[in-house]
Amino acid sequence: MPDNLKKLAANTPGSEQEPIAAEAPQETVHQGEAAPSIQINIPPKVDLSAFASDLDDEDVAVEQLQGPLNIRRFQELKDYVWVNPNPAYTSAQPYFLVDVPSDEKNGKPMLHLITVNLARQFLHPSQWSRMRFALASLPGDKFFLGVVPCRNLDNEFNRTMVAEIDKAKTGWRRILRLQDKEGYWSKPAEDPNFAPPPAWPSATLEELVNDHFRPHKLITDADHPGLWRVRGKPQRID
């Protein structure tokens, strides 16, 4: 370029060249070399055979968890009832029981089991009762412990109740009071299959009775607060 033109370019505004920022050095991959790899941890495979079922759902019997059963009298049910026909589910010997008054407003007396020795040592015979229990169900697997008479069986009410409870071990029956004389009778359901037979719980009768009364309604020692309440003694405060 002629010198005069060089001077003209040098004196022209904005003709200065801005510096170029240096680029970050890049890792050069030479021909024939593999690019650097990224490590990814992959969990090992799980053997799923331990989780697989070899049974169909319909082949598995699932028992519902059973809470404490209520104690009920058959003459008060007003529905059809089925009594477990297994003799192991009707108590052979009567239990000693006592009603403990409630101190709550409108509270009802609460039935307690009491040992024979404590009942006879501290209570008048009029204060305790003896009962047998039978596992029974209303339609829909509504299980309960039914009271079976065990005293004064020459009384028509008690004698006929025992007889009708035995009949209810063969299917759905409704126990009713006789209208023209003392006692009870029962009628079978018009359709014996109107409700499925009960799916009886696997627990023993003793376990079911225990579940109803324990832990606070079992009087096993003279210091039990329920026994003190029945005897009319002030509650102990330890």
C-alpha positions as CSV (number, residue, x, y, z in Angstrom):
1,M,0.0,0.0,0.0
2,P,1.3,3.4,-0.8
3,D,2.6,5.5,2.2
4,N,-0.1,8.1,1.8
5,L,-2.9,5.6,1.9
6,K,-1.3,4.0,5.0
7,K,-1.4,7.3,6.8
8,L,-5.0,7.9,5.8
9,A,-6.1,4.5,7.2
10,A,-4.2,5.2,10.4
11,N,-5.9,8.5,10.9
12,T,-9.4,7.2,10.2
13,P,-11.7,6.9,13.3
14,G,-12.7,3.4,14.4
15,S,-9.9,1.9,12.4
16,E,-8.2,0.4,15.5
17,Q,-8.5,-3.4,15.7
18,E,-10.1,-4.7,18.9
19,P,-8.1,-7.5,20.7
20,I,-9.4,-11.0,20.1
21,A,-10.1,-13.0,23.3
22,A,-8.0,-16.1,23.6
23,E,-10.1,-19.3,23.3
24,A,-9.9,-21.9,26.1
25,P,-7.6,-24.7,25.1
26,Q,-9.5,-27.8,24.0
27,E,-8.4,-31.3,24.6
28,T,-7.1,-32.7,21.4
29,V,-8.2,-36.2,20.4
30,H,-5.6,-37.6,18.1
31,Q,-6.6,-39.8,15.3
32,G,-6.8,-43.4,16.5
33,E,-7.4,-42.5,20.1
34,A,-10.8,-43.2,21.9
35,A,-12.8,-40.2,23.4
36,P,-12.8,-40.1,27.2
37,S,-15.8,-42.2,28.6
38,I,-18.3,-41.2,31.4
39,Q,-18.7,-43.8,34.2
40,I,-22.5,-44.6,35.0
41,N,-23.2,-47.0,37.9
42,I,-26.0,-49.4,37.0
43,P,-27.6,-51.4,39.8
44,P,-27.3,-55.2,39.4
45,K,-30.3,-57.1,38.2
46,V,-32.6,-58.6,41.0
47,D,-33.8,-62.2,40.9
48,L,-37.6,-61.7,40.9
49,S,-38.4,-65.4,41.6
50,A,-38.5,-64.6,45.3
51,F,-41.4,-62.1,44.7
52,A,-43.5,-64.3,42.4
53,S,-46.6,-66.2,43.6
54,D,-47.4,-69.7,42.5
55,L,-51.0,-69.4,43.9
56,D,-54.1,-67.7,42.4
57,D,-55.8,-65.1,44.5
58,E,-58.9,-67.3,44.8
59,D,-56.8,-70.1,46.3
60,V,-55.6,-68.0,49.2
61,A,-57.9,-67.9,52.2
62,V,-57.6,-64.5,53.9
63,E,-59.0,-64.2,57.4
64,Q,-60.2,-60.9,58.6
65,L,-58.6,-59.6,61.7
66,Q,-61.0,-60.2,64.6
67,G,-61.4,-57.6,67.3
68,P,-62.9,-58.3,70.7
69,L,-66.4,-59.8,70.4
70,N,-69.4,-58.5,72.2
71,I,-71.4,-60.6,74.7
72,R,-75.0,-60.8,73.7
73,R,-78.2,-62.7,74.7
74,F,-79.9,-64.6,72.0
75,Q,-83.4,-63.4,73.0
76,E,-82.4,-59.8,72.3
77,L,-81.0,-60.3,68.8
78,K,-84.1,-59.7,66.6
79,D,-82.3,-61.4,63.7
80,Y,-81.3,-64.8,62.4
81,V,-78.4,-66.5,64.1
82,W,-76.1,-69.4,63.4
83,V,-74.3,-71.0,66.3
84,N,-70.9,-72.7,65.7
85,P,-71.7,-76.5,65.7
86,N,-68.2,-77.4,66.9
87,P,-68.5,-78.4,70.6
88,A,-65.2,-76.8,71.3
89,Y,-66.9,-73.4,70.7
90,T,-69.5,-73.8,73.4
91,S,-68.0,-73.6,76.9
92,A,-68.5,-76.8,78.9
93,Q,-68.1,-75.1,82.3
94,P,-69.6,-71.8,83.3
95,Y,-67.5,-68.8,84.1
96,F,-67.9,-66.6,87.2
97,L,-68.8,-63.0,86.3
98,V,-69.6,-59.8,88.1
99,D,-71.1,-56.5,87.0
100,V,-68.9,-53.6,88.0
101,P,-70.8,-50.3,88.3
102,S,-69.6,-47.4,86.2
103,D,-68.8,-44.0,87.8
104,E,-69.2,-42.2,84.5
105,K,-72.4,-40.3,83.8
106,N,-75.0,-42.6,82.2
107,G,-72.3,-45.3,82.3
108,K,-73.5,-48.9,82.2
109,P,-72.1,-51.6,84.5
110,M,-69.3,-53.5,82.9
111,L,-69.1,-57.3,83.0
112,H,-65.9,-58.7,84.5
113,L,-64.5,-62.2,84.8
114,I,-63.6,-63.1,88.4
115,T,-61.9,-66.1,89.8
116,V,-64.1,-68.5,91.7
117,N,-62.1,-68.1,94.9
118,L,-62.4,-64.3,94.9
119,A,-66.1,-64.3,94.1
120,R,-66.8,-66.7,97.0
121,Q,-64.5,-65.0,99.4
122,F,-65.6,-61.3,98.9
123,L,-69.0,-61.3,97.3
124,H,-72.5,-62.3,98.1
125,P,-73.9,-64.9,95.7
126,S,-76.4,-62.4,94.5
127,Q,-73.5,-60.2,93.3
128,W,-72.0,-62.7,90.9
129,S,-73.4,-64.8,88.1
130,R,-72.3,-67.8,86.1
131,M,-72.5,-68.0,82.3
132,R,-71.5,-70.2,79.5
133,F,-70.6,-68.8,76.1
134,A,-71.1,-70.0,72.6
135,L,-69.6,-68.5,69.4
136,A,-72.4,-67.4,67.1
137,S,-72.9,-65.2,64.1
138,L,-75.5,-62.9,62.6
139,P,-75.6,-62.7,58.8
140,G,-72.5,-61.1,57.3
141,D,-70.0,-62.7,59.7
142,K,-71.1,-60.5,62.7
143,F,-69.6,-62.7,65.4
144,F,-70.4,-62.5,69.1
145,L,-70.3,-64.5,72.3
146,G,-73.8,-65.7,73.0
147,V,-74.9,-66.4,76.6
148,V,-76.0,-70.0,77.2
149,P,-78.1,-70.6,80.3
150,C,-76.4,-72.9,82.8
151,R,-78.5,-72.6,86.0
152,N,-82.1,-73.3,86.8
153,L,-82.6,-75.4,83.8
154,D,-86.0,-76.6,85.1
155,N,-87.1,-73.0,84.4
156,E,-88.9,-73.0,81.0
157,F,-87.2,-69.9,79.8
158,N,-83.7,-71.4,80.4
159,R,-84.6,-74.9,79.3
160,T,-86.2,-73.9,76.0
161,M,-83.4,-71.4,75.3
162,V,-80.8,-74.1,75.5
163,A,-82.8,-76.3,73.2
164,E,-83.2,-73.5,70.6
165,I,-79.5,-72.6,70.7
166,D,-78.8,-76.3,69.8
167,K,-81.1,-76.0,66.9
168,A,-79.3,-72.9,65.7
169,K,-76.2,-75.0,65.2
170,T,-77.7,-76.5,62.0
171,G,-78.4,-73.2,60.1
172,W,-80.0,-69.8,60.2
173,R,-82.7,-69.6,62.9
174,R,-84.5,-66.8,64.6
175,I,-85.2,-67.3,68.3
176,L,-88.5,-65.8,69.5
177,R,-90.4,-65.7,72.8
178,L,-93.6,-67.8,73.0
179,Q,-96.7,-65.8,73.1
180,D,-99.1,-68.1,75.0
181,K,-96.7,-69.5,77.6
182,E,-93.3,-69.2,79.1
183,G,-90.3,-70.1,77.0
184,Y,-88.8,-69.7,73.6
185,W,-89.1,-71.2,70.1
186,S,-87.2,-70.7,66.9
187,K,-88.1,-70.6,63.2
188,P,-85.7,-71.4,60.4
189,A,-85.1,-69.0,57.5
190,E,-87.5,-69.5,54.7
191,D,-84.5,-69.8,52.3
192,P,-81.6,-71.6,54.1
193,N,-79.2,-70.0,51.7
194,F,-80.5,-66.4,52.1
195,A,-77.0,-65.6,53.6
196,P,-73.7,-67.5,53.3
197,P,-72.7,-69.7,56.2
198,P,-70.4,-67.9,58.6
199,A,-66.6,-68.0,57.9
200,W,-65.8,-68.9,61.5
201,P,-62.6,-67.4,63.0
202,S,-59.7,-69.7,63.7
203,A,-59.1,-68.4,67.2
204,T,-60.2,-70.8,70.0
205,L,-63.1,-70.0,72.2
206,E,-60.8,-69.4,75.2
207,E,-58.8,-66.9,73.1
208,L,-62.0,-65.1,72.1
209,V,-63.2,-64.9,75.7
210,N,-59.8,-63.6,76.7
211,D,-59.8,-61.0,74.1
212,H,-63.1,-59.6,75.3
213,F,-62.1,-59.3,79.0
214,R,-58.3,-58.6,79.0
215,P,-56.5,-56.7,80.3
216,H,-58.7,-54.6,82.6
217,K,-61.8,-56.8,83.0
218,L,-60.1,-59.9,84.5
219,I,-60.3,-59.9,88.3
220,T,-57.5,-62.1,89.5
221,D,-56.4,-60.5,92.7
222,A,-58.0,-58.9,95.7
223,D,-56.6,-55.4,94.9
224,H,-58.3,-55.2,91.5
225,P,-60.1,-51.8,91.4
226,G,-63.2,-53.4,89.9
227,L,-63.5,-55.7,92.9
228,W,-63.0,-52.8,95.3
229,R,-65.8,-50.9,93.5
230,V,-68.2,-53.8,93.9
231,R,-67.3,-54.2,97.5
232,G,-67.9,-50.5,98.2
233,K,-64.3,-49.6,99.0
234,P,-62.5,-46.4,98.0
235,Q,-60.2,-46.8,95.0
236,R,-56.5,-47.1,95.9
237,I,-54.2,-44.4,94.7
238,D,-50.6,-45.6,94.6
